[in-house]
Amino acid sequence: MVLFREASQSKINCLFLPGIPGHVKNFDIFDDLIENSTSIYFHTYPGTNNTSGIFSIDSAVQSIYSSLDSLETKSEPILIIAYSFSTYLIMQLNLSKYKNIVGLLLLSPVTGLDQKSISEDFLKSLIYLEDKGDVVIDKEEWKDTLQYCRFKSITETLEKLSRIQIPICIAYSKNDEIINFHIIEKELKIFMDENGYGSFLVIASPIGNHRIDSYYNIHIKNIISIFRIQEDLKDMLGHDISIYYYGSSQFPVFSSPKSDIDLLIIADNYMDKYSVINEYLNQQNNDGGTKIDLSLNERSDFYTKKNARYNRGLEGTPNLRHLF
């Protein structure tokens, strides 16, 4: 793990888990992370990028644990962004022991390493990368390992992650040429319909391909912004607050790049800080970026009929999406 870019007045530490071979390089998403007071730690796996060791599932998983252990000691919010192969690794981790994780972004999610899950022969790809000098592997060990890396239902992973109760955003392109997104879409819909769990947000882009930069858009950027806004609000209102992402801004089909971010804030005694919050809101909405719309409420309001208005009459949208 290397500190790739450090934000001024950093509020959040992002652990970026790349695909394979995972060359340390800039992505468009990094500029928005920095803009939102988020420092970027770029993870490198053993046996890649001239790092010592052998690249394997076990060594990769252990290396992620080591990076998270290191970030946890800072006692600052941690945002995990996993891309491609790294999304498969995240499914192998137990994140429940980490108290500072505030969110998880799964980009171009891979649910298995077999050809039911992805369109390529993963072993051949690794051998090709080894020949190029990008990775160091044990071919025989990988032959054995891949027998057990078959397609795994993403619902099992979501059920596991839902118990941790951290907000999760899953984003991908509908033109992805590597992952079997049709199965992922079907399982996501079934899981969310059956469980009604509001901490999952799915962004399926109609453009792009497997690469992050090809489908990265304003809707993913908005999620990044909300993590920073959350920390700002905690500084003003204290940590005993609940933040909900609601209305049309949750869904690309109902919103546009000019749409604002609708946030419902549940915080007792917020009137004591109303002038400070109002000044903050004006500052946010005059900086030329995405505008935010805050709806401030006492906790008792949450249990009244008042929350019925948050659906805004849009068919297909949930009343509330508890992201934070």
N, C-alpha and C positions, 0 to 999 in steps of 0.2 A: 504494500500500500504506500502510495506517495501522495503528498499534498500537491495536487496538480495546479489548482488555482485557489487563492485565498481571497475571500470577500472582505471588503472594508466593513467594519462594524458587524462582523459575522454573528448571526443568531442561530444558524443551523449548520450541521455538518452532514454533507451528502457522501455516502459510500457508493461509488459507481462501480458496478460489476459488469465488465465488458463481455462481448462474445469472444470467440476464439479465432485467431491467436491473441486478440486483445492488445494490439499495439496502442501505446499511450499516445493519444491524439485528442484534438478538440472536436466537440460536437456542437451543433447549434443550441441544443438544450442547455449547454454549460453557460452560455452568455446570459440566459434568463435566470439560471440559478444564481450567478454572481449578482445580477441586478436585484435579486430578492434576498440579499444578505446571506447567501448559502455558500459555504466553502466546499470545494470538491476534492475528495480523496479518491484517487484512481487506484483500484485494486489490480494487482498483478498476481497471476497464478504461478505456482512452482513449475519450472520447466518451460516457461514462456518469457518472452522479452528479456532474454539473457539472465533470467532469474535462476538461481541454483535449484536443483531438485528434479524430480520426474513429474510430468503432468499426468494426473489420474483423478478419478472422481473423489477418492478419499483425501488426497493431498489438497485438492481444490476446496473441498468443504472445510477442512481443517484450517486452511488459510483464511477463509471468510470469517470463521469463528475468531481467529487471531485478530483480524482487523476490527471486528465488532467489539471484541474485548478491549482493544486499545482505545476506540472511540468512546466506549461506555465510561471509561475512567475520566473523561473530560466533563461528565455530568452536564452535557449539552444535548439538545434535540438531535436525533439522527434520522435522516431520510435515506432509505435504500432505493437505488434505482438499478434494476437488473435487466440486462438486455440479452436476448437470444439464448445461447447456451446457459448463461448464468441464471435464467429463470428456472431452468431445470434443477440447478444446484440449490436454489432457494427452497425448492420443494423438499429437499432432503434435510433442511436445517430445523432446529428447534429454536424459535425466536422468543419464546415465552420468558426466558430468563433475562432478557434485556429490557430495562425499564425506560430507556430514553428514546426508543424507536417511536417516531411520530407518524410514519407513513411508509408505504411500499408501492413503488411503480414497477409494473411488469411490462416490458416493451418487447413486442414480437415474441410472445411466450412459447416456449418449447415444452411439451408435456412428455416427451420420450425421445430416445435417440435411435429408435428403429425406423424403418421406412414406412410404417403406418403413421408415424408422427411427423416425420420430416422427409423431404423429397430426395435427400442425398444419402449416400453411404458414408456414415460418420467415420468408420475406420479408414476408408480410403481417403477421406478428407484429412484425417490426422496424419496418415502416412505421407500425403502430399505436402502438408505443412512441415513435417519433420525433414523431408528432403530439401525443403527451402531453408531450413535452419530456424524456423519460427517456433517449433516446440521440440521438447525432448520427451519421448514416450517409451514405454515397454509394450511392444506390439502384442506379445502373448497375453500379457495381463489385460490389455484392452479387449482382445478377442473374448476372453472369459467374462469381463465386466459387461460387455454389450449384450450378452445373453440375458442379463437381468435388467437392462434399461429399456424395457418395452413400454409401449404406450400405457400411460397411467391417466385415469380419469381426472380431469382438473377439478371435478367436484370434491374429490377426496382432499385435495390441497386446500380448496376454499373452506371446507368444513373445518380443517385444521387451523387455518389462518383466522377464521371467524371467531374462534375461541380466544385468540389473543386480543381481539377487538382493536385492531389498528386499521386506519383507512387504507384502502387498496385501490389503485387505479390500474386497469389493464388496457393497454393500447396496442393497436396493430393496424396494418393495412389490409383491406379486402382484396388486394392484388398480391399479397405475399406469396412468393414463389417457393418458399421453403417449408413453412409450417402448414399443417392441415387446419386452417382457421375455421372451416365449415363445422368440424366436430366441436371445436372450442366454442363457437358461437352457440351451437345447439345446447351444449352442457351449461354454459353460463346462463342462458335464458331459463332453462329448467331449474337450475339451482336458485336463481334469484326469485323466480315465481313461487317456488315451493317454500323457501325460507323467509322471504321478505326481509332479508338482512340488508340494511341500508348503507353499509360501509364499503360497498363495491361500486365503482364507477367504471363503465366500459366505454372506451372511445374507439370506434371502428372507422378508420379513415377510408374514403372512397378512392383516394389517390395513393401513389407511392408503391413501395415494395417492402422487402424485409429490412432494409437499412433505416435506422432511426430518422436521419435527416430527410429522408424522402417523404415521410408522412407526419413529421412533427408539425404541430399547428397551435393555434391560439387556445384551443380547448385544453391541451396538455399544459400549455404555459399557465393557464388560469389556475390549474391545480397547484402548480409550483408556487404561484403567488399566494394562494390561500394558506399554505404552510407558514409563509413569512408573516402574513396578516394575523394568523393565529398567535404567533409569538409576540407581535406588537400589542395585540389586545390583552394578552396575559400580563404584559408589563404594565398596562394601564388599569386592568380590572382584577388582577390576581389570577391564580391558576384554577380557581373553582368556577370555571365557566364551561359552557357547552356551545359548540359551533356547528351549525347545520348549513349545508349547501342545498339550496332548494330552487324551485321554479324552473323556468325554461332554460336557464343557463347550464343546467345539468346535462342537457342533451343537444348535441350538435344539430340534430334535425329541427329543433325548435329555436335555435339561436344563430347568430352570425358573429363575425369578427368584431362587430361594433356593440354586441350585447354586453351589458354589465354583469358583474358577479353578484348574485343574490345570496346574502348570508344572514341567517337568523342567529342572533346571539342571545343565549340564556344566561343572565348574570344578575344576581340579586344586588340591590342597592346601586344599580348602574347610574341612577339619576345624580348621585354624588359626583360622578365623573363626566356628566353629560357634555359640558363645555369642552373638556379635553378631547373627548371622542369626536365631537363635532368638528373641532379644529383638525384632528387627524384625518377625518373623512374628507374634508375640503382639500387638504394637502394631497391626499391620494388621488382625488378626482381632478386635480389641476396639473398633474405632472405629465399629462399627455399619454399615459398608458391606459390599460383597461380600467374602467370605472367600477367601483364597488357600491353596492346598495346594502346598508346594514339595517336590519330590523331588530331593535333592542327590546328585550322582554324580561320581566321577572320570572323566576322559576315557576311560580304559581300559575302564570299565564299558559304554560305549556300543557296543563291538564284541563284547559277550558276549551270551549268551542272555537276560540280565537284561532287555533292552529289550522282550522279547516280552510282558511283563506290562502294558505301557502301553496295549495295546488294550482291556484290561479286558473282553474277550469280547463287545463290542457290535458286532453285525453292521452293516456299512456305515461304520464308522469306520476311518480309517487308523491304523497303529501310532503314528506321530508326525507332528506338523505343525510343521515348522521355521519358526517365524515370525520369529525374531530372530537 
